[in-house]
Amino acid sequence: MTLAQRCQPVELILSDVDGVLTDGSIVYDNQGIETKRFFVRDGLGIRLWQRAGGRFGLVTARSSHIVKVRATELGIEIVRQGSEEKRTITEQIAAELGLPPQNICYVGDDLPDLAAMQHVGLAVAVGDACTEVREAAHYVTTASGGRGAVRETIELILKVQRRWDDIVQKYQQPARTGDTVRG
């Protein structure tokens, strides 16, 4: 099956958090409060995916309040935290939504993501994922985790599904009469 054939039916993207939506760093302040750094273009990519009618969810082995905050900010309703059984969680989400595996993309970076990646139609590894995850992936992003890998995945899928140009067009200002186009 080609990459395009795998991208075409995708309706749901599930993503790990640490190492995918972040660079994998876990930082604690002097009060023991965890902080994470998210990349703004990944966030916009998620919003664009949702505006295009796609669903997005987070599946992470760790539990963190900041994940809830980021999910709320981005309108992500599917959030599963605190379990390394990511394949089981992915199967549960698919059943809840009535989606077959081929309609799901999973983005991961490390060994706990492998089983979930092997269960979906489109398995994506971020560019700096561990070797085993990159080898199991149907697509490896050029971007690293926390540096646009999710956005790259979303653009890939939307371009294959021929929906990217419509999204870009909404951000372009129409040319006014007399304007000169420079390139």
For each residue, the residues with C-beta under 8 A, 3 or more apart:
1: 5 6
2: 5 6
3: 6 7 138 139 160
4: 7 8 160
5: 1 2 8
6: 1 2 3 9 10 102 121 122 138 139
7: 3 4 10 105 122 156 157 160 161
8: 4 5 160 161
9: 6 102 103 121
10: 6 7 13 54 103 104 105 121 122 157 161
11: 54 55 99 103 104
12: 54 55 56 57 78 93 94 97 99 103 104 105
13: 10 49 54 55 56 57 104 105 106 107 150 153 154 157
14: 56 57 58 59 78 90 93 104 105 106 107 116 120
15: 20 21 56 57 58 59 106 107 108 150
16: 19 20 21 58 59 60 86 107 108 109 110 112 113
17: 20 21 22 36 58 60 62 64 67
18: 21 22 24 26 36 60 62
19: 16 22 23 24 109 110 126 128 129 145 146
20: 15 16 17 107 108 109 126 145 146 149 150
21: 15 16 17 18 38 39 42 58 70 145 146 150
22: 17 18 19 25 36 37 38 145 146
23: 19 37 144 145 146 147
24: 18 19 109 145 146
25: 22 36 37
26: 18 34 36
27: 34 35 36 37
28: 32 33 34 35
29: 32 33 35
30:
31:
32: 28 29
33: 28 29
34: 26 27 28 64 65 66
35: 27 28 29 66
36: 17 18 22 25 26 27 64 66 67 70
37: 22 23 25 27 146
38: 21 22 42 43 70 146
39: 21 42 43 146 147 148 151
40: 43 44
41: 44 45 148 151
42: 21 38 39 45 46 146 148 149 150 151
43: 38 39 40 46 47 70 73 74
44: 40 41 47 48 151
45: 41 42 48 49 148 150 151 153 154 155
46: 42 43 49 50 56 74 76 150 154
47: 43 44 50 51 74 75
48: 44 45 51 52 154 158 167
49: 13 45 46 52 54 56 154 157 158
50: 46 47 53 54 55 56 74 75
51: 47 48 167
52: 48 49 158 163 166 167
53: 50
54: 10 11 12 13 49 50 154 157
55: 11 12 13 50 78 97
56: 12 13 14 15 46 49 50 74 76 78
57: 12 13 14 15 76 77 78 79 80 93
58: 14 15 16 17 21 67 71 76 78 79 80 81
59: 14 15 16 80 86 89 90 93 106 116
60: 16 17 18 63 64 67 80 81 82
61: 82 83 84 86 112
62: 17 18 67 81 82
63: 60 67 81 82
64: 17 34 36 60 67 68 81
65: 34 68 69
66: 34 35 36 69 70
67: 17 36 58 60 62 63 64 70 71 79 81
68: 64 65 71 72 79 81
69: 65 66 72 73
70: 21 36 38 43 66 67 73 74 76
71: 58 67 68 74 76 77 79
72: 68 69 75 76
73: 43 69 70
74: 43 46 47 50 56 70 71
75: 47 50 72
76: 46 56 57 58 70 71 72 79
77: 57 71
78: 12 14 55 56 57 58 93
79: 57 58 67 68 71 76
80: 57 58 59 60 83 89 93
81: 58 60 62 63 64 67 68
82: 60 61 62 63
83: 61 80 86 88 89
84: 61 112
85: 88 89
86: 16 59 61 83 89 90 108 112 113 115 116
87: 90 91 115 116 118 119
88: 83 85 91 92
89: 59 80 83 85 86 92 93 116
90: 14 59 86 87 93 94 104 106 116 119 120
91: 87 88 94 95 119
92: 88 89 95 96
93: 12 14 57 59 78 80 89 90 96 97
94: 12 90 91 97 98 99 100 101 104
95: 91 92 98
96: 92 93
97: 12 55 93 94
98: 94 95
99: 11 12 94 103 104
100: 94 103 121
101: 94 104 119 120 121
102: 6 9 120 121
103: 9 10 11 12 99 100 121
104: 10 11 12 13 14 90 94 99 101 120 121 122
105: 7 10 12 13 14 120 121 122 123 124 153 157
106: 13 14 15 59 90 113 116 117 119 120 122 123 124
107: 13 14 15 16 20 124 125 126 149 150 153
108: 15 16 20 86 112 113 114 116 117 123 124 125 126 129 133
109: 16 19 20 24 113 125 126 128 129 130 133 145
110: 16 19 113 129 130 133
111: 114 130 132 133
112: 16 61 84 86 108
113: 16 86 106 108 109 110 116 117 133
114: 108 111 117 118 132 133 136
115: 86 87 118 119
116: 14 59 86 87 89 90 106 108 113 119 120
117: 106 108 113 114 120 123 124 125 133 136 137
118: 87 114 115 123 136
119: 87 90 91 101 106 115 116
120: 14 90 101 102 104 105 106 116 117 123
121: 6 9 10 100 101 102 103 104 105
122: 6 7 10 104 105 106 138 139 157
123: 105 106 108 117 118 120 136 137 138 139
124: 105 106 107 108 117 137 138 139 140 141 149 153
125: 107 108 109 117 129 133 134 136 137 139 140 141
126: 19 20 107 108 109 129 140 141 143 144 145 149
127: 140 141 142 143 144 145 149
128: 19 109 144 145
129: 19 108 109 110 125 126 133 134 137 140 145
130: 109 110 111 133 134
131: 134 135
132: 111 114 135 136
133: 108 109 110 111 113 114 117 125 129 130 136 137
134: 125 129 130 131 137 140
135: 131 132
136: 114 117 118 123 125 132 133
137: 117 123 124 125 129 133 134 140
138: 3 6 122 123 124
139: 3 6 122 123 124 125 153 156
140: 124 125 126 127 129 134 137
141: 124 125 126 127 144 148 149 152 153
142: 127 152
143: 126 127 147 148 149 151 152
144: 23 126 127 128 141 147 148 149
145: 19 20 21 22 23 24 109 126 127 128 129 149
146: 19 20 21 22 23 24 37 38 39 42 149
147: 23 39 143 144
148: 39 41 42 45 141 143 144 151 152
149: 20 42 107 124 126 127 141 143 144 145 146 152 153
150: 13 15 20 21 42 45 46 107 153 154
151: 39 41 42 44 45 143 148 154 155
152: 141 142 143 148 149 155 156
153: 13 45 105 107 124 139 141 149 150 156 157
154: 13 45 46 48 49 54 150 151 157 158
155: 45 151 152 158 159 164
156: 7 139 152 153 159 160
157: 7 10 13 49 54 105 122 153 154 160 161
158: 48 49 52 154 155 161 163 164 167
159: 155 156 162 163 164
160: 3 4 7 8 156 157
161: 7 8 10 157 158 164
162: 159 165
163: 52 158 159 166 167
164: 155 158 159 161 167 168
165: 162 168 169
166: 52 163 169 170
167: 48 51 52 158 163 164 170 171
168: 164 165 171 172
169: 165 166 172
170: 166 167
171: 167 168
172: 168 169
173:
174:
175: 179 181
176: 179
177:
178:
179: 175 176
180:
181: 175
182:
183:
